[in-house]
Amino acid sequence: SNRVPLMVGVAGHRNICPEDVAALKARVREVFRELRQRCPHTPLVLLSPLNEGADRLVAEVALEREFGVSLIAVLSWPKDIFPEGHFRSGDRAEFDRLLANAADVIYVPLDEAENVRAEDLPHCDKSQRAQYRYVGKLIARHSQLLIALWDGVETEESAAGRVIRWQ
């Protein structure tokens, strides 16, 4: 379709308590249902890095047939550099399945402002963290709406908090 899509981003915790999953999925379904009712003719696109936890939970709900949401996976560095690093944690089969169901994949370029170099990426935490921040900035910048599964606790390492502020 030639309609302008509504871009939805996701941010949130990687560690979600198993007993919270059903309630969170139900709430995310409500969000997508409401978007569908308000914008019945607007294509919906979800931008997700497919990390364990919030990113995958929201992607899973988005892909339910009822909502007709297209998933764009936003992976943390170019395809040909450290490809095994795109999967970080959690269930590998779940990651692979969501990636296979993505309408498109964006491989984020190396963050030149942070001097990230391809040869450092596989073994350098600092470079990897710079790339994760870059993904967060990209999602915040390109989404009109952000679904955040977050406890509101600000810590230095709270990527979710940063993305919410940027958005």
GICOR-V106914 format. One record per pair of residues at least 4 apart in sequence whose C-alpha atoms are under 8 Angstrom apart, sorted by the first residue. I is the first residue (numbers start at 1). J is the second residue. If there is no record, write none. Layout:
BEGIN
i=I j=J
i=I j=J
END
This chain:
BEGIN
i=3 j=42
i=3 j=43
i=4 j=42
i=4 j=43
i=5 j=42
i=5 j=43
i=5 j=44
i=5 j=45
i=6 j=42
i=6 j=43
i=6 j=44
i=6 j=45
i=6 j=143
i=6 j=144
i=6 j=145
i=7 j=44
i=7 j=45
i=7 j=46
i=7 j=47
i=7 j=142
i=7 j=143
i=7 j=144
i=7 j=145
i=8 j=44
i=8 j=45
i=8 j=46
i=8 j=47
i=8 j=143
i=8 j=144
i=8 j=145
i=8 j=146
i=8 j=147
i=9 j=46
i=9 j=47
i=9 j=48
i=9 j=139
i=9 j=140
i=9 j=142
i=9 j=143
i=9 j=144
i=9 j=145
i=9 j=146
i=9 j=147
i=10 j=46
i=10 j=47
i=10 j=48
i=10 j=54
i=10 j=55
i=10 j=58
i=10 j=139
i=10 j=146
i=10 j=147
i=10 j=148
i=11 j=54
i=11 j=55
i=11 j=136
i=11 j=146
i=11 j=147
i=11 j=148
i=11 j=149
i=11 j=150
i=11 j=159
i=11 j=160
i=11 j=163
i=11 j=164
i=12 j=53
i=12 j=54
i=12 j=55
i=12 j=148
i=12 j=149
i=12 j=150
i=12 j=159
i=12 j=160
i=13 j=53
i=13 j=54
i=13 j=149
i=13 j=150
i=13 j=160
i=14 j=51
i=14 j=52
i=14 j=53
i=14 j=54
i=14 j=55
i=15 j=52
i=15 j=53
i=16 j=20
i=16 j=21
i=16 j=53
i=16 j=54
i=17 j=21
i=20 j=24
i=21 j=25
i=21 j=57
i=22 j=26
i=23 j=27
i=24 j=28
i=24 j=149
i=25 j=29
i=25 j=57
i=25 j=58
i=25 j=61
i=26 j=30
i=27 j=31
i=28 j=32
i=28 j=58
i=28 j=61
i=28 j=147
i=29 j=33
i=29 j=61
i=29 j=62
i=30 j=34
i=31 j=35
i=32 j=36
i=32 j=62
i=32 j=67
i=33 j=37
i=33 j=67
i=34 j=38
i=35 j=39
i=35 j=40
i=36 j=40
i=36 j=67
i=43 j=68
i=43 j=69
i=43 j=70
i=44 j=68
i=44 j=69
i=44 j=70
i=45 j=69
i=45 j=70
i=45 j=71
i=45 j=72
i=46 j=59
i=46 j=62
i=46 j=69
i=46 j=70
i=46 j=71
i=46 j=72
i=47 j=71
i=47 j=72
i=47 j=73
i=47 j=74
i=47 j=139
i=47 j=143
i=48 j=55
i=48 j=56
i=48 j=59
i=48 j=71
i=48 j=72
i=48 j=73
i=48 j=74
i=48 j=139
i=49 j=55
i=49 j=73
i=49 j=74
i=49 j=75
i=49 j=76
i=49 j=135
i=50 j=55
i=50 j=56
i=50 j=59
i=50 j=73
i=50 j=74
i=50 j=75
i=50 j=95
i=50 j=98
i=50 j=99
i=51 j=55
i=51 j=56
i=51 j=87
i=51 j=88
i=51 j=89
i=51 j=95
i=52 j=56
i=52 j=88
i=52 j=89
i=52 j=90
i=52 j=91
i=53 j=57
i=54 j=58
i=54 j=148
i=54 j=149
i=55 j=59
i=56 j=60
i=56 j=95
i=56 j=98
i=57 j=61
i=58 j=62
i=58 j=147
i=59 j=63
i=59 j=71
i=59 j=98
i=60 j=64
i=60 j=98
i=62 j=67
i=62 j=68
i=62 j=69
i=62 j=70
i=62 j=71
i=63 j=67
i=63 j=68
i=63 j=69
i=63 j=70
i=63 j=71
i=64 j=68
i=64 j=69
i=70 j=102
i=70 j=103
i=71 j=101
i=71 j=102
i=71 j=103
i=71 j=104
i=72 j=102
i=72 j=103
i=72 j=104
i=72 j=105
i=72 j=106
i=73 j=99
i=73 j=102
i=73 j=104
i=73 j=105
i=73 j=106
i=74 j=105
i=74 j=106
i=74 j=107
i=74 j=108
i=74 j=135
i=75 j=86
i=75 j=105
i=75 j=106
i=75 j=107
i=75 j=108
i=75 j=135
i=76 j=86
i=76 j=107
i=76 j=108
i=76 j=109
i=76 j=131
i=76 j=132
i=76 j=134
i=76 j=135
i=77 j=81
i=77 j=86
i=77 j=107
i=77 j=108
i=77 j=109
i=77 j=110
i=77 j=131
i=78 j=83
i=78 j=107
i=78 j=108
i=78 j=109
i=78 j=110
i=79 j=83
i=79 j=107
i=81 j=118
i=81 j=121
i=82 j=86
i=82 j=121
i=82 j=122
i=85 j=122
i=87 j=92
i=87 j=95
i=91 j=95
i=92 j=96
i=93 j=97
i=94 j=98
i=95 j=99
i=96 j=100
i=97 j=101
i=98 j=102
i=99 j=105
i=108 j=131
i=108 j=134
i=108 j=135
i=110 j=116
i=110 j=117
i=110 j=118
i=110 j=131
i=111 j=115
i=111 j=116
i=111 j=130
i=111 j=131
i=111 j=134
i=112 j=116
i=114 j=127
i=114 j=130
i=116 j=120
i=116 j=121
i=116 j=127
i=116 j=130
i=116 j=131
i=117 j=121
i=117 j=127
i=120 j=124
i=120 j=127
i=121 j=125
i=121 j=127
i=121 j=128
i=122 j=128
i=124 j=128
i=125 j=129
i=126 j=130
i=127 j=131
i=128 j=132
i=129 j=133
i=130 j=134
i=131 j=135
i=132 j=136
i=133 j=137
i=133 j=159
i=134 j=138
i=135 j=139
i=136 j=140
i=136 j=159
i=136 j=162
i=136 j=163
i=137 j=141
i=137 j=163
i=137 j=166
i=138 j=142
i=139 j=143
i=139 j=163
i=140 j=146
i=140 j=163
i=140 j=164
i=140 j=166
i=140 j=167
i=141 j=166
i=141 j=167
i=143 j=167
i=146 j=164
i=146 j=167
i=148 j=160
i=148 j=164
i=150 j=160
i=150 j=161
i=152 j=161
i=153 j=158
i=153 j=161
i=154 j=158
i=154 j=161
i=155 j=161
i=158 j=162
i=159 j=163
i=160 j=164
i=161 j=165
i=162 j=166
i=163 j=167
END
